[in-house]
Amino acid sequence: MRRVASSLLVLLGCVGSPDGARPDPLAGAEPLAVSSFDATGRSAPLVIPSATTLWALAGPDECFALAGDGGGFAARGAALDRVEAGVVHYQRVRCDTGTPLREALPAGLEVAWVPHEAPTGRARLGLRFLVTEHSAVRGAVPAELLAALAAELAPADLEPELVATVSLHGAPAESRFGDLETEALDALLALGPPAIPGVVDVVFAGCLQREDALGVPSAVLGFTGRVGGGGGGGADAVFLPGRRCESFASEPAPVDVDRTAHLLAHELGHFLGLPHSEGGGDLMATNPQLATARGLTPAQVARLREHPFVRPAP
């Protein structure tokens, strides 16, 4: 949740970029409303006259979801959502189960809208690789991976740009987390330098175990903190495992570049706002390992290019 504190400064008019060079796509956010949650856990309704991106900020341990005409996915601390014209509100949810929390919260929901025009031509998405000692993504692999990823994203005319590769030291061999209980993943991000505005962090971790509502863990092929990332909430990044959870080997698993690029493209789709699709006929299939899970539909391409992190290529 490293972006949340700085994000509040943006809403108050203090805009800056950590590296002093890259533009912050959220720096132009314009305050829309300050709201509380009533006894049912709902915020005041917002009338949205036209399609836009909403950025909502709450306390770092508050979980909530966009509801109403533009319903979205639950978030912890902050959320970035593309919404159509209509009436929307936010609903508190329990961080452990994701179910509605019908309790009042007097303080604290700030909502802004983020001006952004989707690029009409070739576009670019900045990435930063954060590599733990439990991943074999080293040496020449990042460049090979970027080339394979470019082929995966070609249907969207979207070019991945590797801004930096950073080694993370002291990461655990295994990380367990829930969809909203992301403290272990936030701890991985905290091992690295501050986030770069407008750049997606991709963490190459060890074994990744996602726990369900009953606490039962299962290994995952990849995880994105939220469908619609970039707002600065919990686990605001893409995470890929570098070790097999069922293996007793102490060494990272070898990197299959094409497979890793495919799974990364799938997770980046989630970060840019794409949910799972039905039928298994495109990149966002529930099971991305299907042979048919390739390409993107025109609607998916249009949607992901609306994300503020997607910018025109030079």
GUKE-998761 format. One record per residue (C-alpha): residue in one letter; residue number from 1; x, y, z. Coordinates in nm, 4 decimals. Example, Ala and Ser with C-alpha at 12.3 -4.5 7.8 and 13.67 -1.06 7.14 Angstrom:
+--------+-----+----------+----------+----------+
! residu ! num !     east !    north !       up !
+--------+-----+----------+----------+----------+
!      a !   1 !   1.2300 !  -0.4500 !   0.7800 !
!      s !   2 !   1.3670 !  -0.1060 !   0.7140 !
+--------+-----+----------+----------+----------+
end
This chain:
+--------+-----+----------+----------+----------+
! residu ! num !     east !    north !       up !
+--------+-----+----------+----------+----------+
!      m !   1 !   0.0000 !   0.0000 !   0.0000 !
!      r !   2 !   0.2968 !   0.2254 !  -0.0570 !
!      r !   3 !   0.1166 !   0.4520 !  -0.3018 !
!      v !   4 !  -0.1736 !   0.5366 !  -0.0703 !
!      a !   5 !  -0.0017 !   0.7974 !   0.1462 !
!      s !   6 !   0.1478 !   0.9807 !  -0.1504 !
!      s !   7 !  -0.1853 !   0.9537 !  -0.3294 !
!      l !   8 !  -0.3551 !   1.1531 !  -0.0555 !
!      l !   9 !  -0.1008 !   1.4283 !  -0.1151 !
!      v !  10 !  -0.1986 !   1.4348 !  -0.4806 !
!      l !  11 !  -0.5596 !   1.5015 !  -0.3869 !
!      l !  12 !  -0.4406 !   1.7867 !  -0.1671 !
!      g !  13 !  -0.2466 !   1.9395 !  -0.4533 !
!      c !  14 !   0.1077 !   1.8193 !  -0.3827 !
!      v !  15 !   0.2137 !   1.6384 !  -0.6953 !
!      g !  16 !   0.5514 !   1.4789 !  -0.7514 !
!      s !  17 !   0.7279 !   1.1867 !  -0.9108 !
!      p !  18 !   0.9764 !   0.9730 !  -0.7130 !
!      d !  19 !   1.2267 !   0.9642 !  -0.9974 !
!      g !  20 !   1.1579 !   1.3185 !  -1.1087 !
!      a !  21 !   1.1241 !   1.2093 !  -1.4713 !
!      r !  22 !   0.8273 !   0.9881 !  -1.5528 !
!      p !  23 !   0.4849 !   1.1555 !  -1.5524 !
!      d !  24 !   0.2451 !   1.0300 !  -1.2876 !
!      p !  25 !  -0.0816 !   0.9292 !  -1.4600 !
!      l !  26 !  -0.2692 !   0.9876 !  -1.1348 !
!      a !  27 !  -0.1194 !   1.3317 !  -1.0737 !
!      g !  28 !  -0.4015 !   1.4966 !  -1.2661 !
!      a !  29 !  -0.6707 !   1.3367 !  -1.0498 !
!      e !  30 !  -0.9423 !   1.5872 !  -0.9631 !
!      p !  31 !  -1.1263 !   1.5546 !  -0.6284 !
!      l !  32 !  -1.4864 !   1.4501 !  -0.6759 !
!      a !  33 !  -1.6255 !   1.3756 !  -0.3291 !
!      v !  34 !  -1.5417 !   1.3062 !   0.0336 !
!      s !  35 !  -1.7791 !   1.0571 !   0.1874 !
!      s !  36 !  -1.8427 !   0.8425 !   0.4924 !
!      f !  37 !  -2.0008 !   0.4983 !   0.5139 !
!      d !  38 !  -2.3496 !   0.4814 !   0.6660 !
!      a !  39 !  -2.4954 !   0.2147 !   0.8952 !
!      t !  40 !  -2.5384 !  -0.0215 !   0.6003 !
!      g !  41 !  -2.1735 !   0.0212 !   0.5032 !
!      r !  42 !  -2.2581 !   0.2286 !   0.1968 !
!      s !  43 !  -2.1100 !   0.5569 !   0.0861 !
!      a !  44 !  -2.3198 !   0.8388 !  -0.0538 !
!      p !  45 !  -2.4216 !   0.7834 !  -0.4179 !
!      l !  46 !  -2.2238 !   0.9492 !  -0.6938 !
!      v !  47 !  -2.3785 !   1.0522 !  -1.0238 !
!      i !  48 !  -2.1323 !   0.9861 !  -1.3060 !
!      p !  49 !  -2.2371 !   1.1797 !  -1.6188 !
!      s !  50 !  -1.9992 !   1.0022 !  -1.8581 !
!      a !  51 !  -1.7504 !   0.7161 !  -1.8643 !
!      t !  52 !  -1.4430 !   0.7868 !  -1.6540 !
!      t !  53 !  -1.1879 !   0.6362 !  -1.4173 !
!      l !  54 !  -1.2605 !   0.6720 !  -1.0456 !
!      w !  55 !  -0.9886 !   0.6618 !  -0.7826 !
!      a !  56 !  -1.1085 !   0.5929 !  -0.4285 !
!      l !  57 !  -0.8907 !   0.6130 !  -0.1173 !
!      a !  58 !  -0.9787 !   0.4840 !   0.2286 !
!      g !  59 !  -0.7759 !   0.3790 !   0.5321 !
!      p !  60 !  -0.5003 !   0.1244 !   0.4592 !
!      d !  61 !  -0.6891 !  -0.1514 !   0.6420 !
!      e !  62 !  -1.0337 !  -0.0715 !   0.5027 !
!      c !  63 !  -1.1799 !  -0.2995 !   0.2372 !
!      f !  64 !  -1.4542 !  -0.1869 !   0.0015 !
!      a !  65 !  -1.5943 !  -0.2356 !  -0.3462 !
!      l !  66 !  -1.7593 !  -0.0189 !  -0.6069 !
!      a !  67 !  -2.1299 !  -0.1012 !  -0.6304 !
!      g !  68 !  -2.4273 !   0.0221 !  -0.8277 !
!      d !  69 !  -2.4267 !   0.0675 !  -1.2048 !
!      g !  70 !  -2.0481 !   0.0373 !  -1.2211 !
!      g !  71 !  -1.9909 !  -0.2476 !  -0.9762 !
!      g !  72 !  -1.6309 !  -0.3584 !  -0.9428 !
!      f !  73 !  -1.3903 !  -0.5777 !  -0.7520 !
!      a !  74 !  -1.3133 !  -0.5482 !  -0.3819 !
!      a !  75 !  -1.0071 !  -0.3479 !  -0.2832 !
!      r !  76 !  -0.8013 !  -0.2854 !   0.0260 !
!      g !  77 !  -0.7051 !   0.0734 !   0.0960 !
!      a !  78 !  -0.7483 !   0.2131 !  -0.2540 !
!      a !  79 !  -0.9218 !   0.1310 !  -0.5815 !
!      l !  80 !  -0.8981 !   0.2391 !  -0.9431 !
!      d !  81 !  -1.2099 !   0.1611 !  -1.1487 !
!      r !  82 !  -1.3307 !   0.2376 !  -1.4976 !
!      v !  83 !  -1.7013 !   0.3189 !  -1.4791 !
!      e !  84 !  -1.9712 !   0.4055 !  -1.7267 !
!      a !  85 !  -2.2261 !   0.6836 !  -1.6858 !
!      g !  86 !  -2.4708 !   0.6141 !  -1.4050 !
!      v !  87 !  -2.5064 !   0.6174 !  -1.0285 !
!      v !  88 !  -2.2478 !   0.4376 !  -0.8179 !
!      h !  89 !  -2.1570 !   0.4012 !  -0.4543 !
!      y !  90 !  -1.8995 !   0.2127 !  -0.2513 !
!      q !  91 !  -1.9780 !  -0.0687 !  -0.0103 !
!      r !  92 !  -1.7612 !  -0.1726 !   0.2833 !
!      v !  93 !  -1.6643 !  -0.5397 !   0.2771 !
!      r !  94 !  -1.4910 !  -0.7705 !   0.5219 !
!      c !  95 !  -1.1242 !  -0.8111 !   0.4435 !
!      d !  96 !  -1.1264 !  -1.1785 !   0.5392 !
!      t !  97 !  -1.4289 !  -1.2908 !   0.3361 !
!      g !  98 !  -1.5073 !  -1.0101 !   0.0891 !
!      t !  99 !  -1.8707 !  -1.0107 !   0.2037 !
!      p ! 100 !  -2.0597 !  -0.6857 !   0.2799 !
!      l ! 101 !  -1.9730 !  -0.5189 !   0.6103 !
!      r ! 102 !  -2.2842 !  -0.3352 !   0.7244 !
!      e ! 103 !  -2.1255 !  -0.0992 !   0.9733 !
!      a ! 104 !  -2.0850 !   0.2774 !   0.9723 !
!      l ! 105 !  -1.7480 !   0.4428 !   0.9260 !
!      p ! 106 !  -1.7665 !   0.8195 !   0.9822 !
!      a ! 107 !  -1.4348 !   0.9074 !   0.8270 !
!      g ! 108 !  -1.2695 !   0.8457 !   0.5321 !
!      l ! 109 !  -1.3454 !   0.7830 !   0.1701 !
!      e ! 110 !  -1.2002 !   1.0236 !  -0.0834 !
!      v ! 111 !  -1.3007 !   0.9869 !  -0.4465 !
!      a ! 112 !  -1.1381 !   1.1545 !  -0.7451 !
!      w ! 113 !  -1.1708 !   1.1147 !  -1.1177 !
!      v ! 114 !  -0.8675 !   1.0567 !  -1.3367 !
!      p ! 115 !  -0.8620 !   1.2255 !  -1.6791 !
!      h ! 116 !  -0.7237 !   0.9882 !  -1.9405 !
!      e ! 117 !  -0.7658 !   0.9486 !  -2.3140 !
!      a ! 118 !  -0.7040 !   0.6000 !  -2.4449 !
!      p ! 119 !  -0.4244 !   0.5999 !  -2.7054 !
!      t ! 120 !  -0.5532 !   0.5592 !  -3.0592 !
!      g ! 121 !  -0.2320 !   0.4128 !  -3.2020 !
!      r ! 122 !   0.0535 !   0.2078 !  -3.0684 !
!      a ! 123 !   0.0684 !   0.2218 !  -2.6907 !
!      r ! 124 !   0.3233 !   0.1430 !  -2.4223 !
!      l ! 125 !   0.3095 !  -0.0054 !  -2.0717 !
!      g ! 126 !   0.5978 !   0.0432 !  -1.8291 !
!      l ! 127 !   0.7089 !  -0.2536 !  -1.6189 !
!      r ! 128 !   0.9551 !  -0.2951 !  -1.3354 !
!      f ! 129 !   1.0786 !  -0.6450 !  -1.2513 !
!      l ! 130 !   1.1352 !  -0.7101 !  -0.8805 !
!      v ! 131 !   1.3246 !  -1.0392 !  -0.8594 !
!      t ! 132 !   1.3717 !  -1.2413 !  -0.5402 !
!      e ! 133 !   1.6413 !  -1.5023 !  -0.4847 !
!      h ! 134 !   1.3724 !  -1.7664 !  -0.5338 !
!      s ! 135 !   1.3289 !  -1.6878 !  -0.9031 !
!      a ! 136 !   1.5553 !  -1.7797 !  -1.1941 !
!      v ! 137 !   1.4631 !  -1.4599 !  -1.3812 !
!      r ! 138 !   1.8189 !  -1.3314 !  -1.4044 !
!      g ! 139 !   2.0907 !  -1.2632 !  -1.6600 !
!      a ! 140 !   1.9520 !  -1.2486 !  -2.0118 !
!      v ! 141 !   1.6102 !  -1.3822 !  -1.9113 !
!      p ! 142 !   1.4383 !  -1.0427 !  -1.8580 !
!      a ! 143 !   1.5165 !  -0.9361 !  -2.2168 !
!      e ! 144 !   1.3977 !  -1.2708 !  -2.3557 !
!      l ! 145 !   1.0871 !  -1.2526 !  -2.1417 !
!      l ! 146 !   1.0105 !  -0.9000 !  -2.2608 !
!      a ! 147 !   1.0312 !  -1.0083 !  -2.6253 !
!      a ! 148 !   0.7933 !  -1.2997 !  -2.5646 !
!      l ! 149 !   0.5605 !  -1.0726 !  -2.3694 !
!      a ! 150 !   0.5539 !  -0.8249 !  -2.6583 !
!      a ! 151 !   0.4246 !  -1.1025 !  -2.8831 !
!      e ! 152 !   0.1499 !  -1.1837 !  -2.6314 !
!      l ! 153 !   0.0384 !  -0.8194 !  -2.6132 !
!      a ! 154 !   0.0651 !  -0.7536 !  -2.9876 !
!      p ! 155 !  -0.3129 !  -0.8010 !  -3.0430 !
!      a ! 156 !  -0.3665 !  -0.4952 !  -2.8242 !
!      d ! 157 !  -0.0965 !  -0.2965 !  -3.0092 !
!      l ! 158 !   0.0604 !  -0.2614 !  -2.6648 !
!      e ! 159 !   0.4375 !  -0.2556 !  -2.6225 !
!      p ! 160 !   0.5855 !  -0.3555 !  -2.2839 !
!      e ! 161 !   0.8733 !  -0.1374 !  -2.1688 !
!      l ! 162 !   1.1103 !  -0.2702 !  -1.9020 !
!      v ! 163 !   1.1978 !   0.0358 !  -1.6963 !
!      a ! 164 !   1.4159 !  -0.1407 !  -1.4382 !
!      t ! 165 !   1.5080 !  -0.4776 !  -1.2906 !
!      v ! 166 !   1.5614 !  -0.4793 !  -0.9133 !
!      s ! 167 !   1.6865 !  -0.7613 !  -0.6911 !
!      l ! 168 !   1.4898 !  -0.8155 !  -0.3703 !
!      h ! 169 !   1.6872 !  -0.9583 !  -0.0797 !
!      g ! 170 !   1.5497 !  -1.1404 !   0.2228 !
!      a ! 171 !   1.2249 !  -1.2601 !   0.0655 !
!      p ! 172 !   1.0655 !  -1.5744 !   0.2119 !
!      a ! 173 !   1.0598 !  -1.8926 !   0.0060 !
!      e ! 174 !   0.6813 !  -1.9075 !   0.0438 !
!      s ! 175 !   0.4165 !  -1.6365 !   0.0665 !
!      r ! 176 !   0.0595 !  -1.7074 !   0.1791 !
!      f ! 177 !  -0.2159 !  -1.4569 !   0.1234 !
!      g ! 178 !  -0.5857 !  -1.4046 !   0.0679 !
!      d ! 179 !  -0.7570 !  -1.1946 !  -0.1959 !
!      l ! 180 !  -0.7758 !  -0.8996 !   0.0454 !
!      e ! 181 !  -0.5452 !  -1.0207 !   0.3217 !
!      t ! 182 !  -0.2325 !  -0.9318 !   0.1306 !
!      e ! 183 !   0.0127 !  -0.8471 !   0.4075 !
!      a ! 184 !   0.2655 !  -1.1094 !   0.2919 !
!      l ! 185 !   0.2644 !  -0.9677 !  -0.0607 !
!      d ! 186 !   0.2868 !  -0.6110 !   0.0665 !
!      a ! 187 !   0.5934 !  -0.7212 !   0.2640 !
!      l ! 188 !   0.7559 !  -0.8392 !  -0.0596 !
!      l ! 189 !   0.6923 !  -0.5015 !  -0.2220 !
!      a ! 190 !   0.8357 !  -0.3268 !   0.0834 !
!      l ! 191 !   1.1711 !  -0.4973 !   0.0179 !
!      g ! 192 !   1.2095 !  -0.2878 !  -0.2958 !
!      p ! 193 !   1.2394 !   0.0828 !  -0.3714 !
!      p ! 194 !   0.9330 !   0.3092 !  -0.3883 !
!      a ! 195 !   0.6880 !   0.2561 !  -0.6696 !
!      i ! 196 !   0.7466 !   0.4438 !  -0.9948 !
!      p ! 197 !   0.4402 !   0.6401 !  -1.1104 !
!      g ! 198 !   0.2617 !   0.4759 !  -1.3991 !
!      v ! 199 !   0.4767 !   0.1614 !  -1.3927 !
!      v ! 200 !   0.3498 !  -0.1879 !  -1.3086 !
!      d ! 201 !   0.5615 !  -0.3781 !  -1.0583 !
!      v ! 202 !   0.6069 !  -0.7464 !  -1.1462 !
!      v ! 203 !   0.7344 !  -0.9496 !  -0.8510 !
!      f ! 204 !   0.9086 !  -1.2795 !  -0.9227 !
!      a ! 205 !   0.8594 !  -1.4454 !  -0.5861 !
!      g ! 206 !   0.9004 !  -1.7932 !  -0.4392 !
!      c ! 207 !   0.6081 !  -2.0289 !  -0.3858 !
!      l ! 208 !   0.2752 !  -1.8424 !  -0.3885 !
!      q ! 209 !  -0.0116 !  -1.9919 !  -0.1890 !
!      r ! 210 !  -0.3560 !  -1.8322 !  -0.2060 !
!      e ! 211 !  -0.5829 !  -1.9101 !   0.0887 !
!      d ! 212 !  -0.9581 !  -1.9359 !   0.0445 !
!      a ! 213 !  -1.2142 !  -1.8039 !   0.2947 !
!      l ! 214 !  -1.1582 !  -2.1138 !   0.5113 !
!      g ! 215 !  -0.7821 !  -2.0677 !   0.5125 !
!      v ! 216 !  -0.7138 !  -2.3607 !   0.2801 !
!      p ! 217 !  -0.4081 !  -2.2820 !   0.0642 !
!      s ! 218 !  -0.3527 !  -2.3675 !  -0.2993 !
!      a ! 219 !  -0.0591 !  -2.2885 !  -0.5249 !
!      v ! 220 !  -0.1242 !  -2.0295 !  -0.7970 !
!      l ! 221 !   0.0307 !  -1.9714 !  -1.1385 !
!      g ! 222 !   0.0181 !  -1.5971 !  -1.0816 !
!      f ! 223 !  -0.1675 !  -1.3363 !  -0.8807 !
!      t ! 224 !  -0.2687 !  -0.9749 !  -0.9299 !
!      g ! 225 !  -0.3657 !  -0.7775 !  -0.6221 !
!      r ! 226 !  -0.6845 !  -0.6565 !  -0.7861 !
!      v ! 227 !  -0.8629 !  -0.6584 !  -1.1187 !
!      g ! 228 !  -0.8023 !  -0.2936 !  -1.1931 !
!      g ! 229 !  -0.4651 !  -0.2198 !  -1.0343 !
!      g ! 230 !  -0.2660 !   0.0994 !  -1.0068 !
!      g ! 231 !  -0.4615 !   0.2718 !  -0.7310 !
!      g ! 232 !  -0.2054 !   0.1983 !  -0.4611 !
!      g ! 233 !  -0.4047 !  -0.0482 !  -0.2516 !
!      g ! 234 !  -0.3004 !  -0.3825 !  -0.1099 !
!      a ! 235 !  -0.0626 !  -0.5932 !  -0.3211 !
!      d ! 236 !  -0.0741 !  -0.3385 !  -0.6024 !
!      a ! 237 !   0.1390 !  -0.5420 !  -0.8409 !
!      v ! 238 !   0.1599 !  -0.8644 !  -1.0386 !
!      f ! 239 !   0.3157 !  -1.1653 !  -0.8645 !
!      l ! 240 !   0.4580 !  -1.4742 !  -1.0348 !
!      p ! 241 !   0.5978 !  -1.7783 !  -0.8518 !
!      g ! 242 !   0.9587 !  -1.8853 !  -0.8993 !
!      r ! 243 !   0.9432 !  -2.2058 !  -0.6981 !
!      r ! 244 !   0.7139 !  -2.5059 !  -0.7082 !
!      c ! 245 !   0.5294 !  -2.5278 !  -0.3794 !
!      e ! 246 !   0.5361 !  -2.9070 !  -0.3809 !
!      s ! 247 !   0.9115 !  -2.9282 !  -0.4444 !
!      f ! 248 !   1.1744 !  -2.9793 !  -0.1757 !
!      a ! 249 !   1.4451 !  -2.8397 !  -0.4023 !
!      s ! 250 !   1.6186 !  -2.5301 !  -0.2715 !
!      e ! 251 !   1.6886 !  -2.3923 !  -0.6182 !
!      p ! 252 !   1.4393 !  -2.1858 !  -0.8212 !
!      a ! 253 !   1.2502 !  -2.3642 !  -1.0955 !
!      p ! 254 !   1.3910 !  -2.3150 !  -1.4483 !
!      v ! 255 !   1.2231 !  -2.0370 !  -1.6440 !
!      d ! 256 !   1.0123 !  -2.1372 !  -1.9432 !
!      v ! 257 !   1.0184 !  -1.7986 !  -2.1156 !
!      d ! 258 !   0.7144 !  -1.8481 !  -2.3403 !
!      r ! 259 !   0.4999 !  -1.9933 !  -2.0613 !
!      t ! 260 !   0.6040 !  -1.7208 !  -1.8174 !
!      a ! 261 !   0.5330 !  -1.4475 !  -2.0733 !
!      h ! 262 !   0.1876 !  -1.5926 !  -2.1369 !
!      l ! 263 !   0.1009 !  -1.6049 !  -1.7671 !
!      l ! 264 !   0.2413 !  -1.2548 !  -1.7177 !
!      a ! 265 !   0.0300 !  -1.1202 !  -2.0048 !
!      h ! 266 !  -0.2775 !  -1.2796 !  -1.8441 !
!      e ! 267 !  -0.2025 !  -1.1152 !  -1.5091 !
!      l ! 268 !  -0.1291 !  -0.7792 !  -1.6720 !
!      g ! 269 !  -0.4724 !  -0.8060 !  -1.8307 !
!      h ! 270 !  -0.6163 !  -0.8276 !  -1.4801 !
!      f ! 271 !  -0.4070 !  -0.5300 !  -1.3646 !
!      l ! 272 !  -0.5402 !  -0.3265 !  -1.6572 !
!      g ! 273 !  -0.8992 !  -0.4076 !  -1.5643 !
!      l ! 274 !  -0.9880 !  -0.7279 !  -1.7493 !
!      p ! 275 !  -1.1734 !  -0.9987 !  -1.5540 !
!      h ! 276 !  -1.1748 !  -1.3647 !  -1.6495 !
!      s ! 277 !  -1.3670 !  -1.4421 !  -1.9657 !
!      e ! 278 !  -1.5972 !  -1.7324 !  -2.0376 !
!      g ! 279 !  -1.5335 !  -2.0006 !  -2.2950 !
!      g ! 280 !  -1.1541 !  -2.0189 !  -2.2810 !
!      g ! 281 !  -1.1050 !  -1.8608 !  -2.6236 !
!      d ! 282 !  -0.8817 !  -1.5671 !  -2.5320 !
!      l ! 283 !  -0.5933 !  -1.4602 !  -2.3090 !
!      m ! 284 !  -0.8230 !  -1.3915 !  -2.0125 !
!      a ! 285 !  -0.9621 !  -1.7451 !  -1.9897 !
!      t ! 286 !  -1.0096 !  -1.8726 !  -1.6355 !
!      n ! 287 !  -0.7459 !  -2.1337 !  -1.7160 !
!      p ! 288 !  -0.4758 !  -1.9473 !  -1.9103 !
!      q ! 289 !  -0.2930 !  -2.2743 !  -1.9795 !
!      l ! 290 !  -0.5569 !  -2.3842 !  -2.2304 !
!      a ! 291 !  -0.4270 !  -2.4068 !  -2.5862 !
!      t ! 292 !  -0.7135 !  -2.1798 !  -2.6960 !
!      a ! 293 !  -0.6347 !  -1.9107 !  -2.4361 !
!      r ! 294 !  -0.4715 !  -1.6762 !  -2.6852 !
!      g ! 295 !  -0.5390 !  -1.3282 !  -2.8155 !
!      l ! 296 !  -0.7818 !  -1.0605 !  -2.7026 !
!      t ! 297 !  -1.1262 !  -0.9566 !  -2.8185 !
!      p ! 298 !  -1.1828 !  -0.6031 !  -2.9534 !
!      a ! 299 !  -1.3798 !  -0.5197 !  -2.6370 !
!      q ! 300 !  -1.0937 !  -0.6383 !  -2.4163 !
!      v ! 301 !  -0.8427 !  -0.4344 !  -2.6142 !
!      a ! 302 !  -1.0557 !  -0.1218 !  -2.5839 !
!      r ! 303 !  -1.0970 !  -0.1751 !  -2.2105 !
!      l ! 304 !  -0.7329 !  -0.2265 !  -2.1204 !
!      r ! 305 !  -0.6233 !   0.0734 !  -2.3270 !
!      e ! 306 !  -0.8472 !   0.2902 !  -2.1087 !
!      h ! 307 !  -0.6240 !   0.2254 !  -1.8069 !
!      p ! 308 !  -0.4259 !   0.5372 !  -1.7040 !
!      f ! 309 !  -0.0962 !   0.3442 !  -1.7072 !
!      v ! 310 !  -0.1312 !   0.2779 !  -2.0811 !
!      r ! 311 !   0.0180 !   0.5711 !  -2.2679 !
!      p ! 312 !   0.0942 !   0.6533 !  -2.6319 !
!      a ! 313 !   0.4205 !   0.5096 !  -2.7601 !
!      p ! 314 !   0.6734 !   0.7743 !  -2.8680 !
+--------+-----+----------+----------+----------+
end
